[in-house]
Structure formats: structure tokens, C-alpha cells
Amino acid sequence: MVEMSVREQKRTLARETVLDAAERLLRADGAASFSMRELAAEAGVSFATPFNQFGSKAAIAQALSARRIELMSERFLEAAPDGDAIGRVLAAVSIAVAVMLEEPQINRAIIRSLGFPGAKPSEVSAQSRALWAAAFADGQGIDPTLADVAAERVPEQLAIGFRGCLSFWIADEITDAQLPDKARMTALAVLMGFVEPNRRAGLLS
């Protein structure tokens, strides 16, 4: 294992300190209305630190979103669900939804904040795709004639589908109670075109 340098350790600590403070402020008002000056004060760092570590409020929102995906991935690995790709993907859906519903107010605020002015492309999409690729694994239960195209496309479509559900969720068009079923049905819709024919009837039911 490569050890971090003292400088890298300090940078990581500063970033985590700022992100922890941002989460506390989000819990307080749920609207991400805090200023960068208020964030620095809450974190106990200089006014320049949040800018030096992230560059913008939009980048902080992206980092908070990445935290959530990392937590989903960690819990999925810990759960190590058995079964084929379909079962594993559905287990990942349940885990991902559970993470979002643990603190719905703060998680809604984080997702809304991803659209802040000045937002730049981030690694959030790639992280999300990696979660679903881990769940899809070797594609057991997928039609062998479609295995290659499924491995290439399904993880990305699952990431897009889950993000779509969350978009309707933060708009209050999907309630907290509805989110688990909506996310599950979205994942099944993505998988349906790739599963072995003898599995489709069961999934449709």
C-alpha cells in the first residue's frame, strides 16, 4: 500500500473537514443556502480553504454526492449479495435507496446543489457506473448472445436510471415511500431487454 505524504494527509483532512461542515449546514437548513464564508467558519478553517480545496460550491456538492456513492459501494461490498446479476443489481438498488432515505432532507439538498452555476464535469457519473458494474459483475442470468453489449451498456443505463428516479424524488414527484419501488422497477426495465428469455416472465410479474 502506498502511504500518503504529510502534505497529502493534510489536504485530505482539510477536504473532509470542509465536507463535514457542509453536511452540518445542510442538516440545519436543508437548502444549501449557506455562503462559502459561513462554510469556512463552520469548518473552523480560513475563508480561502474551501476555495483552495474545491474551487467552488458546485464542486463541494459533487464531492458530497461522491461520498454517498462511496457509501453505497461500501455497503454493497459488505453485504456481498448472492445470486445472479439480476439479484445483485436489485440488492444494490435497495442499498442505494436506503442510503438516500437515511437523511432525505440533506440528500435532496445535495442533489439539487449539483446544478449550481459553475459546475464542471466530475467523476460522480463514473463512480455511479462503477457501483452498478460491480453489481452486474459477470452478467450471470443475462442472455449469452447479449452478454458483451450488456456488460458495456447496462451499468451506465442503471446509473442514468437511478439518477432519473432521484431527480423526480427531489422534485417531490416521487415520495420517500415510493422511491424503493420506483428505483427497483427502473432497474428491472433496464435489465429486461438483456435477461435470458426464461427469466422475463418472472421479472414482469
C-alpha positions in Angstrom: 0.0 0.0 0.0 1.4 3.4 -0.9 1.4 5.8 2.1 0.2 9.3 1.6 2.7 12.1 2.1 2.3 14.5 5.0 1.1 17.1 2.5 -1.5 14.7 1.0 -2.7 13.8 4.5 -3.2 17.5 5.4 -5.1 18.1 2.1 -7.3 15.1 2.7 -8.0 16.2 6.3 -8.9 19.7 5.1 -11.2 18.4 2.4 -13.0 16.1 4.8 -13.3 18.9 7.4 -14.9 21.1 4.9 -17.3 18.4 3.7 -18.3 17.5 7.2 -19.1 21.2 7.9 -21.1 21.4 4.7 -23.2 18.4 5.8 -23.8 20.0 9.2 -25.0 23.2 7.5 -27.3 21.2 5.1 -28.8 19.4 8.1 -29.5 22.8 9.7 -31.4 24.3 6.8 -31.8 21.7 4.1 -31.4 24.2 1.3 -27.7 24.7 0.7 -28.2 28.4 1.2 -25.0 28.8 3.2 -22.2 31.0 1.9 -18.6 29.9 1.5 -17.7 32.3 4.3 -20.3 30.5 6.6 -18.9 27.2 5.5 -15.3 28.2 6.4 -16.5 29.4 9.8 -18.4 26.2 10.4 -15.3 24.1 9.4 -13.0 26.3 11.6 -10.7 27.0 8.6 -9.6 30.1 6.7 -12.0 31.7 4.2 -9.7 30.6 1.4 -9.6 26.9 2.4 -12.9 25.8 0.8 -11.9 27.5 -2.4 -8.4 26.1 -2.3 -9.6 22.6 -1.8 -12.7 22.5 -4.1 -12.7 25.7 -6.2 -16.5 26.3 -6.0 -19.7 25.4 -4.1 -20.7 23.3 -7.0 -17.6 21.2 -6.6 -18.4 20.7 -2.9 -21.9 19.4 -3.9 -20.2 17.0 -6.3 -17.9 15.8 -3.6 -20.8 15.2 -1.2 -22.6 13.3 -3.9 -19.5 11.2 -4.4 -19.5 10.5 -0.7 -22.9 9.0 -0.9 -22.0 6.8 -3.9 -18.9 5.6 -2.0 -21.1 4.7 1.0 -23.4 2.7 -1.3 -20.4 0.9 -2.8 -19.0 0.1 0.7 -22.3 -1.3 1.9 -22.8 -3.4 -1.2 -19.4 -4.9 -0.8 -20.1 -5.6 2.8 -23.4 -7.2 2.0 -21.8 -9.4 -0.7 -25.3 -10.5 -2.0 -25.5 -13.9 -3.6 -27.3 -14.7 -6.8 -27.1 -13.7 -10.4 -26.7 -10.2 -12.0 -30.4 -9.5 -11.6 -30.5 -10.4 -7.9 -27.2 -8.4 -7.3 -28.5 -5.4 -9.1 -31.7 -5.4 -7.2 -29.8 -5.7 -3.9 -27.7 -2.7 -5.0 -30.8 -0.7 -5.7 -32.1 -1.5 -2.2 -28.8 -0.4 -0.6 -28.6 2.8 -2.7 -32.2 3.8 -1.9 -31.6 3.1 1.8 -28.6 5.4 1.8 -30.7 8.2 0.3 -33.6 7.7 2.7 -31.4 7.8 5.8 -31.2 11.5 5.6 -33.7 12.5 2.8 -33.5 16.3 3.6 -29.7 16.5 3.2 -29.6 14.2 0.3 -32.2 16.1 -1.6 -30.2 19.3 -1.0 -27.0 17.7 -2.2 -28.7 16.5 -5.5 -30.3 19.9 -6.0 -26.9 21.5 -5.5 -25.3 19.6 -8.3 -26.9 22.1 -10.7 -25.2 25.1 -9.1 -23.8 27.7 -11.6 -20.2 27.0 -12.4 -20.5 23.2 -12.0 -17.9 21.3 -14.1 -17.8 17.7 -15.2 -17.0 15.5 -12.3 -16.3 11.8 -11.6 -19.7 11.3 -10.0 -21.1 9.6 -13.1 -18.1 7.3 -13.3 -18.4 6.4 -9.7 -22.1 5.6 -10.1 -21.3 3.5 -13.1 -18.7 1.6 -11.1 -21.2 0.7 -8.4 -23.6 -0.7 -10.9 -20.8 -2.5 -12.8 -19.9 -4.2 -9.5 -23.5 -5.3 -9.0 -23.8 -6.6 -12.6 -20.5 -8.5 -12.2 -20.1 -11.2 -14.8 -23.6 -10.9 -16.0 -24.9 -14.3 -14.8 -28.5 -14.6 -15.9 -28.1 -12.4 -18.9 -28.8 -13.8 -22.4 -25.4 -15.1 -23.6 -26.0 -13.7 -27.1 -26.2 -10.3 -25.5 -23.5 -10.6 -22.9 -21.0 -8.3 -24.4 -23.3 -5.5 -25.2 -25.0 -5.8 -21.8 -21.6 -5.6 -20.0 -20.9 -2.4 -22.0 -24.2 -0.7 -21.6 -26.2 -1.9 -18.6 -24.1 -0.3 -15.8 -24.3 3.1 -17.4 -28.0 2.8 -18.1 -28.6 1.7 -14.5 -26.7 4.8 -13.3 -28.7 7.0 -15.5 -32.0 5.4 -14.5 -31.2 5.7 -10.8 -30.3 9.3 -11.2 -33.5 9.9 -13.1 -35.5 8.5 -10.2 -33.7 10.8 -7.8 -34.4 13.8 -10.0 -38.2 13.1 -9.7 -37.7 12.4 -6.0 -36.2 15.8 -5.3 -39.0 17.4 -7.3 -41.5 15.7 -4.9 -43.0 13.7 -7.8 -41.8 10.5 -6.2 -42.3 10.3 -2.4 -40.0 8.7 0.1 -42.3 5.7 0.3 -42.5 5.3 -3.5 -38.7 5.6 -4.1 -37.8 2.0 -3.4 -40.3 0.5 -5.8 -39.7 3.2 -8.5 -36.0 2.6 -8.4 -36.5 -1.2 -8.5 -38.8 -1.0 -11.5 -36.4 1.3 -13.3 -33.6 -1.2 -12.8 -35.8 -4.1 -14.0 -36.8 -2.1 -17.1 -33.1 -1.7 -18.0 -32.4 -5.4 -17.3 -35.5 -6.8 -19.1 -34.1 -6.5 -22.6 -30.9 -8.5 -21.7 -32.0 -11.3 -19.4 -32.4 -14.9 -20.6 -35.8 -15.4 -22.2 -37.0 -17.8 -19.5 -36.4 -15.1 -16.8 -38.6 -12.4 -18.4 -42.0 -13.7 -17.2 -40.9 -13.9 -13.6 -39.4 -10.3 -13.7 -42.6 -8.9 -15.4 -44.7 -10.3 -12.6 
